[in-house]
Amino acid sequence: MLKAINVWSLPAEWVTKEQLPATFTRVKDLGFEGLELSFDPDGPIGFASTADEMAGLRKAAGDAGIVLTSLATGAFWANNFTQDDPAKRAEARRTAVKMLELGQALGVSTLLVVPGAVDIIFIPEEPVVSYDVAIARVEEMVRSLVPECERTGVKIGLENVWNKLFLSPLELRDFIDRIDSPFIGAYFDVGNVILTGYPEQWIRILGKRIVSIHMKDYRRGVGTLDGFVDLLEGDVNWPEVMAAMKEIGYDGALVAEMIPQYRFYPAARVENTSNAMDWILGRK
């Protein structure tokens, strides 16, 4: 398995357009083997980005010994596949297509997709969508993106998030099977299920459908977004989680997503995360 980290876990000054090439070396020096980049519509990797620019980043990462594992985004909260407004759904699709094209140039294997939401806990003004309508809209959109995935060679990983959607591993499994494409799978987030379930069960049920994994930890007793903590500080049963991964033959990226950053000395969290992952991976 590949030890990786998401750019959101890094100090902000490390992930500017100018600093990204140097950051690949920083991340490598801190013990990581891979990095998940992020698409921001108006950011260093955004709608204005070109394939040549992404190819340059891919080369810089390769020169530093870093694998670019995947491409994530926060854009699928403001505009997503389930919203009532068709213009917002269309914008979400435009974002996905652009990300697939950039992902191809970057050489990533997977595009992380937040599939939408029944409601969004941190955007309370966003209208609530009926669960059945939301699922139908996700299915329609994902099916429409399969040809784009085939064209670019990049998979879509649907992430389990706090969106009151795909609340069961059985439901997510059956949804992926219904799409029936090797380019559509699950981007499984370990910490996101701790409040209501057991990640080791999700891993065993989703099995080969998992295309990438986010590493997070969470304390059930908190019960809010404030419950996310550093790896090994929460309630994730890491030995059992790792056993489940081995049982299903998972050998892809393990991407640490540590947000929010420390208020002071955010680079310290990157170091702490690398050390914790070495314990989890049995490298200590």
Order of alpha helices (4+ residues) and beta strands (2+ residues): beta-alpha-beta-alpha-beta-alpha-alpha-beta-alpha-beta-alpha-beta-alpha-beta-beta-beta-alpha-beta-alpha
